[in-house]
Amino acid sequence: MSGGAATRRPAHAPPLLGIGQVLAKLQPEFPELTPSKLRFLEEQGLVSPARTAAGYRKFSPGDIERLTVVLSMQRDHYLPLKVIRTHLAEIDAGRTPALPGAVDAAAFRASAARYSRDELVREADATPALLDDAIAASLIRPAEVYGPEARDVLAALAVLRGSGIEPRHLRGMRAAAERQAALVEQAIAPERRTDPAGRARSAERARELGDRLAAVHAAVLRQSLERPAR
């Protein structure tokens, strides 16, 4: 990991970014990213920004790419940091490991894809109007750049529309998700701490519990669909 001394850089090297610039670049895609989380990821050895002579962190394009991978693996695959760290160490050693959870590298690259509005509509085989309806129903958050989750939701909505199920019929899903999020917040409240490392661990725990709630919801829905007709 970089020390506190400033390092000489090539004259034509890409400019380094401060924490504020990193947040401005990544927060549209990862709203949960904060200065505290950036520092926590550095403490965990997942990114090693350079330091100026005054000790300020400076992030290279490679650091930004690495942060994007880490945050994507957390968000899209619910992987704990220790698993992500091991995976990145394998890559740093020149190996090409499969993504933990039996997802290969090609699948992960697809899952980490980012789309403009037009690209999202095209990839989901949907229409701009359907995307607008999904945003109005709070099923997709408006953004300049969309990730694989938005793509999958929009693609599913396109299929559902073919059977007469419109985004407006699913407005209650957002309210239900907010209630479940409140349950998670209540569950982690006793272990929540105010220091940066504690807040990051709480966020990890919240994602884990959210994953479990999603699994329960999927199982209950399947059971309801499999009930014999009366």
N, C-alpha and C positions, 0 to 999 in steps of 0.2 A: 504494500500500500504506500501511496506517496507520502513523503515527509512534508515538513513545513517549508522547506526552502524552495524558492522559485527556480524553475528550470528554463534553460535557453531553448527556444523553439525555432524551427526553420522559418525563413522570411515569408514563405508562401503557405504556411500551415493554416488550416481553417481556424477561425477565431474561437477562443474558448468562451464558455458561457458561465455567468454567475448563477447562483441559486434562483434568483428572481426570474432570470431569462429561461432557465430550465422549466420552472413552474409554468411560465407563460406558454412554453412550447408543448408541454405534456398534459397540463391540466384539462384542456378541452376533451382529451381522450380518457384521462384518468383523474376525474374530479377529486378523488380521495387523496391525491398526492399533496403533501404539505412539506414545508421545510423540515419539520421534525421527522417525517418519514424518510426524506432524503438522507438525513443524518443517520437515521437508524439503519438504512440499507448499507450505508458506508461502514457503520460499526460492525455489521454482520458480514463484511467482506464481499458484498455483492457488486460494489462499484468502488473505484479508487480514483476520485478526482485529483487533479493536480492542486497545488497550493501556491499562492503568490507569496512574496516576501513578507507580506503582512499577515499571512495565514488564511486568506480567503480561499474558499473552494472554487475551482474552475473546472468545468466539465467539457470534455472533447466530444466531437461527433460520435466517436466510439462509445463513450460513456452514455450518451443519449440513446444509442441503439441498444446498449446493454440494459439500461433502465427500462426501455420499452419491452424487451424480452421478459425481464423479471416481472414487471407489472402485468403483462399479458398472461404469463404463466399463473400468476396468483388469481387474476380475475376470471380467466377463461377455463382454467383447469383446477382451481382450488388447491394448488400445491403448496405445502409448507415451505418456508424459506430454506430449511436445511436440505430439502430435496432439490430445490432450485439451485442452491449453492453447489451441491455435488454434481448436478447436471452441467453447470457452467464450468466447473473444474475439469470435467471430462473434455469439454469443447476446447478449453484453454490449453489442454495437454495435446491437442491435435487429433483427438478422436471424434467420432461422429455417433454419439450414443442416441438410442431411441428415447423419445420423450417418456418420462416416468408415467406409468399407467398404460403402457402398451400402445402409445400413440407415436407413430414414426415421425421422422423429421419433416417429411413432406406434408403430412397432415397438420403438424404444428405450424408450418409456414402458412398453410391455408387458413388456419384458425387465427393467425396473427395479422391477416390481411386487413387493410384499411381502405374505406371507400368514400368517395365524394357522394353527394346526393344522387347524381345521375348514375354513377357506378353501382350504388346500392340498389336502386330500382332495377337496373339491368341484371345484376347478379341474382336478385331475388325473383326475377321473372314477374315483376309486379308493375304497377303504374304509379306515376307521381301522385295521382289522386288518392290511391290507397295509402301511400306513405303519409300524406297529409291527414287522412282519416285516423291512421294509427297514432300520429302525434297528438291529434285532437282528443283521442281517447286515452291519452297518457300511457300507451303501450310501448311507445318508442320516444326517447327524449330527443328533442331537436339538437342538432350539432352540425358543425362544419365538416367533420370527418366521422364516419361511422365504423364500428367494428363488426366482428363476426356475429355477435349476439343480435345486433340490429338486423343483420342480413337474415339470420335464421328466423327471427320473429316475423319479419316482413314476408319471407317466403311462405311461412306457415299461414299467415293471414291471407295470402293470395290463394292458397289451396282452400282455406275455410270459406272465403268469399264465393268460390265455385259451388259450395254447398249451401249458400244462403246465410252464412254466419259472417256478420259484418263487425268491424272494430267497435262500433257503438254498442254492440251486444255484449262486449267484453269489458266495458268500463269498470265494472265491479272488481276486476282483477287487480287494478292498481290499488284500490282501497284495501283489498284483502292482503296484498303484499305489504302495504304500509302497516297494517295491524300485526303481521308476522314480524316485520322489522322491529316494531315496538316490543314484541315478546323477546326478541334476541337482545335488544338493548337492556331490557329488564334483567335478563339472565346473566349478562356479563357485567352489570353494574357493580356487584360486590368485588369483582377482581380488577375493575378499571383503575388505572393509575394515571397520574398527571405528568409523569416524566415521558420524554419522547419514546424511549424503548417500551415503556408500559402501554402507551397509546397504540403503538404499532402491534404489540402482542394482542391487545384487545381487538384490533381490526382483524387480525388473523383468526382469532377465536370467533368473531362475528361471521366471517365468511364460512367457516367450518359449520357453524350452527345453521346458517342459511342454506347450505348444501343439504343438510339433513332434513330441514323442513321441506325443501323442494322434492326430495325423495318421498317423503310422506305424502305430499300433495299428489304426486304422480301415481302412487299406489292407491290412494283413496279414489282418485278419478277412475282408474282402471277397474276397481271393484264396483263402482257405481255403474259403469258401462256393461259390466258382466252380469249384473243382476237379472234374473229371469223376468221377462215382461209379465205384468199382471193383467 
